[in-house]
């Protein structure tokens, strides 16, 4: 995380930010410029929110360096992810179509839908649970 201190940040305010970073178990790198001091929090910044620092006196801005979806980002994991649902691979070069009703209304409905899904060549089926739609006045389900 990069914490940009305001132009008029005092030495005490900078020290308070440094102490907060250490309290979070992270290391510190300080860059003092002509107009601003920039503090780098070194380590796993996912342990806390940027707002923790933005609320401190003297802090102008706190910026995350890590992306929130690091586990699935191509820059960190270049290979295709493949998850197996039973014997059906999902992901990679194989295209799978998952089909089924938006809202499950009965066993009969699911049996009929399953036959149609299988006949269309789909290997995976889903069925949504009872759920309200955008407006509670427009729900269409349960028969």
Buried (B, 14 or more C-beta within 10 A) or exposed (E): BBBBBBEEBEEEBBEBBBEBBEEBEBEBEEEEEEEBBBBBBEEEBEEBEBEBBBEBEBBBBBEEEEEEEEEEEEEEEEEEEEEEEEEEBBEEEEEEEEBBBEBBEEEEBBEEBBEEBEEEEBBBBEBEEEEEEEEEEEEEBEE
